[in-house]
């Protein structure tokens, strides 16, 4: 008989919509190049629930292949390891493995159940929820499995934590105000607050790679649909209109796409779409269930994907560095539409200037600068682009900046 904890893990999955699902927005049999990067996900296609891997080629591989149940795959920031929850030794515990399923290590050892591990952006800690103190609470520990700290202490249930890209905050679910809402707290557990504040249930917060928005699922318009709101909870926007239950979304590393699990009236399949909800396409088309997709970090095809299709760009743009997080080097791409003076600097989070990468006149085009963080402490850094030309929108200068995360 399956563990009762299994049904805790699929609490959201079992809440099926009573409406008949139609893939009105979904294109079947997508071209395989629509999915860029690599995805870990859960599936029962081999009988029990295992963790699988799918890449650009569309080939699917079972990487846990265990008679127990394996849930909640979460990539390490460098993309080399996967944390997950498994009941292979009785109750659900947190495990690590390499990306190919090898080198398995158990990280928690408690008679209660531990679920939903998430890596901190610097790769040093794991957040998860556990029933070890009676109800579901959120905990963090070092990746060694030591240094356990309880972050929430509430008589209600707190679960599904998700770190902000800068590691300063954690978003999570809680029903402490009656229904499930999205909450935010500092990574220390302080300053806990309800940010979705809706009369219906909101679930599964996911930070955008930029740190500006939070993706979540909600029943506020009927079935579970996907929504996007600002990180402070303002301006929620509905992204899906599938008249079905849509679960467990995740962003691509560059934030341009979202993958999620959706029910077609018979089983759950994986769907990918643009981050504005358009161009939905099936990733899997199997007569079994596919859940909890997790996009591998930094697996876009590279700098070339960022470049404008035209020979000369028509606007100024500073692109997100690649890879991000990085250690110790990263590439910073920028484009300018005409000849002008360009300054590209790196600052630490306190505003101290670290390095000047570019300080010269440049012709129109796209440029790639390298930043080397060797000798610098891990943490958040800022790339700032200043372009000076009075002909550009009648301004003397134009400034863009992006956050970068150096991990050590």
C-alpha positions in Angstrom: 0.0 0.0 0.0 1.3 3.5 -0.8 2.3 5.7 2.0 -0.3 8.2 3.2 2.4 10.8 2.7 2.1 10.2 -1.1 -1.3 11.8 -0.9 0.2 14.8 0.8 2.5 15.3 -2.1 -0.3 15.1 -4.7 -2.7 17.3 -2.6 -2.9 19.8 -5.5 -2.8 17.1 -8.2 -5.8 15.3 -6.8 -7.9 18.5 -6.8 -9.0 17.9 -10.4 -11.3 20.3 -12.2 -14.9 19.2 -12.8 -14.8 20.9 -16.2 -13.8 18.9 -19.3 -10.4 20.0 -20.4 -9.7 21.2 -23.9 -6.2 22.1 -25.2 -7.7 25.2 -26.9 -4.4 27.0 -26.7 -2.1 24.1 -27.1 -0.4 22.9 -30.2 0.1 19.1 -30.3 3.2 17.4 -31.7 5.4 20.5 -31.3 8.7 20.8 -33.1 11.3 19.4 -30.8 13.4 22.6 -31.0 10.6 24.5 -29.2 11.9 23.2 -25.9 15.3 24.6 -25.2 17.3 23.2 -22.4 16.8 20.2 -20.1 13.9 19.3 -17.8 13.7 17.0 -14.8 10.2 15.9 -13.9 8.2 13.2 -12.1 6.2 10.5 -13.9 4.4 7.2 -13.2 5.0 6.0 -16.8 6.9 3.0 -15.5 4.4 2.1 -12.8 5.7 3.9 -9.8 6.6 7.6 -9.5 10.2 8.2 -10.6 12.2 11.2 -11.7 12.9 11.5 -15.4 15.0 13.7 -17.7 14.1 15.2 -21.1 16.4 17.3 -23.3 16.3 19.2 -26.6 16.2 15.9 -28.5 13.0 14.8 -26.8 14.5 11.6 -25.4 13.2 10.7 -22.0 15.3 8.9 -19.4 14.4 7.5 -16.0 17.2 8.6 -13.7 16.0 7.3 -10.3 14.4 4.0 -11.4 13.5 2.9 -7.9 10.4 0.9 -6.7 9.7 3.6 -4.1 8.3 7.0 -5.0 10.6 10.0 -5.9 9.2 13.5 -5.9 10.1 17.2 -6.1 13.2 17.4 -8.3 15.2 20.6 -7.8 18.4 21.4 -9.6 21.5 22.8 -7.9 22.5 26.3 -9.1 25.4 24.8 -11.2 23.1 22.2 -12.8 25.2 19.3 -11.7 23.0 17.8 -8.9 19.3 17.2 -8.2 17.7 17.3 -4.8 14.5 15.4 -4.3 12.2 13.7 -1.8 11.9 9.9 -1.7 10.3 7.2 0.5 12.8 4.6 -0.5 13.8 4.0 3.1 10.3 4.2 4.6 9.2 7.8 5.1 9.9 10.7 2.8 13.4 12.1 3.2 15.6 14.6 1.2 18.2 13.1 -1.1 20.9 14.4 -3.5 22.1 12.8 -6.7 24.2 13.7 -9.7 22.3 14.9 -12.8 22.5 11.4 -14.3 21.0 9.7 -11.2 24.3 8.5 -9.8 26.1 9.3 -6.5 23.0 9.2 -4.3 23.2 10.6 -0.8 20.5 10.9 1.9 20.5 14.3 3.6 17.7 14.1 6.2 17.1 11.3 8.7 13.9 11.9 10.6 10.9 9.7 11.3 8.5 12.3 9.9 8.3 13.3 6.2 10.4 15.9 4.5 9.4 17.3 1.1 10.0 19.9 -1.6 13.8 20.8 -1.3 15.0 24.0 -2.9 18.6 25.1 -3.3 19.6 28.5 -2.2 21.0 30.6 -5.1 24.6 30.3 -3.8 24.2 26.5 -3.5 25.1 26.4 0.2 21.7 25.6 1.8 18.4 23.7 1.2 15.0 24.9 2.1 12.2 22.3 2.5 9.0 21.6 4.4 8.6 18.9 7.1 6.0 17.4 9.4 8.7 16.7 12.1 7.1 19.1 14.6 3.5 18.0 13.9 2.2 20.2 11.1 4.0 21.3 8.0 6.7 23.9 8.6 9.6 25.3 6.6 13.2 24.5 7.5 16.6 25.2 6.0 19.8 23.2 6.4 23.3 23.2 5.0 23.8 21.0 1.9 25.8 18.7 4.1 22.5 18.0 6.0 23.7 19.8 9.1 22.8 23.2 10.6 19.1 22.6 10.6 17.0 25.7 11.3 13.2 26.0 11.6 12.0 29.2 9.8 8.2 29.1 10.4 6.4 28.2 13.6 2.7 28.4 13.0 -0.2 26.1 13.9 -1.3 26.1 10.2 0.6 24.5 7.4 3.5 26.2 5.6 5.0 24.5 2.6 6.7 24.7 -0.9 9.4 27.2 -0.2 11.2 29.0 -3.1 14.3 31.2 -2.7 14.5 34.6 -4.4 17.3 34.9 -7.0 19.4 37.0 -4.7 18.8 34.6 -1.7 17.5 37.3 0.6 13.8 36.1 0.7 11.8 32.9 0.5 8.2 32.7 -0.9 6.0 29.9 0.4 2.4 28.6 0.8 0.4 28.9 4.0 -3.2 28.5 5.1 -2.6 30.4 8.3 -5.3 32.9 7.4 -7.9 30.2 6.4 -7.3 29.5 2.7 -3.9 29.0 1.1 -2.1 32.2 0.2 1.4 33.1 -1.0 3.6 34.5 1.7 7.0 36.0 1.8 9.7 36.1 4.5 13.4 37.0 4.8 15.7 34.0 4.4 16.2 34.2 8.2 12.4 33.6 8.7 11.7 37.2 9.8 9.1 39.5 8.3 6.5 36.9 7.2 3.7 38.5 5.3 0.8 37.5 3.1 1.4 38.9 -0.4 -1.4 37.4 -2.5 -4.3 38.1 -0.1 -7.2 36.5 -2.0 -10.3 34.8 -0.9 -9.5 31.7 -2.9 -6.5 29.4 -2.8 -3.1 30.4 -4.2 -0.4 27.8 -4.5 3.3 27.0 -5.5 5.1 30.3 -5.7 8.0 30.5 -8.2 10.3 33.5 -8.5 11.1 34.8 -12.0 14.9 34.8 -12.8 14.9 38.6 -12.7 13.5 38.5 -9.1 10.8 41.0 -10.1 7.8 38.7 -10.3 6.3 35.6 -8.8 4.5 32.9 -10.8 1.8 30.9 -9.0 -1.3 28.8 -9.4 -4.7 29.9 -8.2 -8.4 28.9 -8.2 -9.5 32.6 -8.1 -11.2 32.2 -11.5 -12.4 28.5 -11.2 -9.9 25.7 -12.1 -6.3 26.0 -11.1 -4.8 28.5 -13.6 -1.4 30.1 -13.7 -0.9 33.8 -12.7 2.0 36.2 -12.5 2.3 39.0 -10.0 4.9 41.5 -8.9 7.2 40.3 -6.1 5.3 42.5 -3.7 1.9 40.9 -4.7 0.7 43.7 -6.8 -0.8 43.5 -10.3 -1.6 39.8 -10.7 -2.1 38.7 -14.3 -3.8 35.5 -15.5 -1.6 33.6 -18.0 -3.5 30.4 -18.8 -7.1 29.9 -19.9 -7.2 26.1 -20.3 -10.3 25.4 -18.2 -8.3 22.7 -16.5 -6.0 22.3 -13.5 -2.5 23.6 -14.2 0.2 22.7 -11.7 3.9 23.1 -10.7 5.1 25.8 -13.1 8.8 26.7 -13.6 10.6 29.3 -15.5 13.3 28.7 -18.1 16.7 30.1 -16.9 16.4 33.2 -19.1 12.7 33.8 -18.0 11.4 33.6 -21.6 9.4 30.4 -21.2 7.3 28.6 -18.5 6.8 24.9 -18.2 4.0 23.3 -16.2 1.8 20.2 -15.8 -1.8 20.2 -17.0 -4.7 17.7 -17.0 -6.4 16.8 -20.2 -9.3 15.0 -18.5 -7.3 11.7 -18.4 -3.8 12.3 -17.3 -1.3 15.1 -16.7 1.1 16.2 -19.4 3.9 18.8 -19.6 3.2 22.0 -21.5 5.6 24.8 -22.3 4.6 28.4 -23.2 6.0 31.8 -23.6 6.2 33.7 -20.3 3.2 35.8 -21.3 1.1 32.7 -21.6 1.1 32.5 -25.4 2.2 29.7 -27.8 1.4 26.7 -25.5 2.8 23.5 -26.8 2.9 19.9 -25.5 6.2 18.6 -24.3 5.0 15.1 -23.4 2.1 13.2 -24.9 1.9 10.0 -22.8 -1.0 8.0 -21.4 0.5 8.4 -17.9 1.0 11.3 -15.6 3.9 13.8 -15.8 4.4 16.3 -12.9 6.7 18.8 -11.3 8.9 19.9 -14.2 12.1 21.6 -13.2 14.3 23.5 -15.7 18.0 22.9 -15.5 19.9 26.1 -14.8 22.1 27.7 -17.4 21.3 25.3 -20.3 20.3 27.8 -23.0 22.2 27.3 -26.2 24.5 30.3 -25.4 25.2 33.9 -26.2 24.0 33.6 -29.8 20.4 33.1 -28.5 20.4 36.6 -27.1 21.5 38.4 -30.3 19.2 40.5 -32.4 18.4 39.0 -35.8 19.2 42.2 -37.7 22.8 43.1 -38.5 22.4 46.4 -36.6 20.2 46.4 -33.5 17.5 49.1 -33.3 17.7 49.7 -29.6 20.1 49.8 -26.6 19.9 46.7 -24.5 22.0 45.1 -21.7 21.3 41.4 -21.6 21.4 39.2 -18.5 24.9 37.7 -18.0 25.4 34.1 -19.0 25.9 31.9 -17.1 24.1 33.2 -14.0 24.8 32.2 -11.3 28.5 31.9 -12.3 31.9 30.9 -10.9 34.2 32.5 -11.6 33.6 33.9 -15.1 30.5 35.1 -17.0 29.7 36.8 -20.3 27.9 40.2 -20.5 26.3 40.9 -23.8 25.0 44.4 -24.9 23.9 46.0 -28.1 23.8 49.6 -29.3 22.0 51.0 -32.4 24.6 53.6 -33.5 28.1 54.8 -32.8 28.3 56.1 -29.3 30.4 56.2 -26.1 29.9 53.1 -23.9 30.7 52.5 -20.3 30.2 49.1 -18.7 31.0 48.8 -15.0 30.6 46.2 -12.3 29.5 47.1 -8.7 29.0 45.1 -5.6 25.6 45.1 -3.8 26.7 48.1 -1.7 27.4 50.2 -4.7 31.2 50.0 -4.6 32.8 50.0 -8.1 34.6 46.7 -8.7 35.7 46.9 -12.3 35.4 48.9 -15.5 34.9 46.5 -18.4 34.3 49.0 -21.2 35.1 52.8 -21.4 35.3 53.8 -25.0 33.5 54.8 -28.2 31.8 51.8 -30.0 30.3 51.4 -33.4 26.7 50.1 -33.8 26.5 46.4 -33.1 26.5 43.7 -30.4 29.4 43.2 -28.0 30.4 40.6 -25.5 32.4 41.4 -22.4 33.9 38.9 -19.9 33.8 39.4 -16.2 36.1 37.3 -14.0 35.1 37.1 -10.3 38.3 35.3 -9.2 39.4 36.7 -5.9 36.0 38.2 -5.1 33.6 36.9 -2.4 30.4 35.1 -3.5 27.3 37.3 -3.6 25.3 39.6 -5.7 27.0 42.0 -8.2 25.5 44.6 -10.5 26.4 45.1 -14.2 25.6 48.7 -15.3 25.7 49.9 -18.9 25.8 53.7 -19.7 25.5 54.8 -23.3 26.1 58.5 -24.0 24.8 60.1 -27.2 22.6 63.2 -27.4 20.9 61.8 -30.5 19.4 58.9 -28.7 15.9 59.9 -27.6 17.2 63.4 -27.0 19.0 62.3 -23.8 22.6 62.7 -22.8 22.8 59.1 -21.5 21.0 55.8 -21.2 21.5 53.4 -18.3 20.6 49.8 -17.8 21.7 47.4 -15.0 21.3 43.8 -14.1 21.9 41.7 -11.0 24.5 38.9 -11.2 25.2 36.1 -8.7 28.7 34.8 -8.1 28.8 31.5 -6.2 31.8 30.2 -4.4 
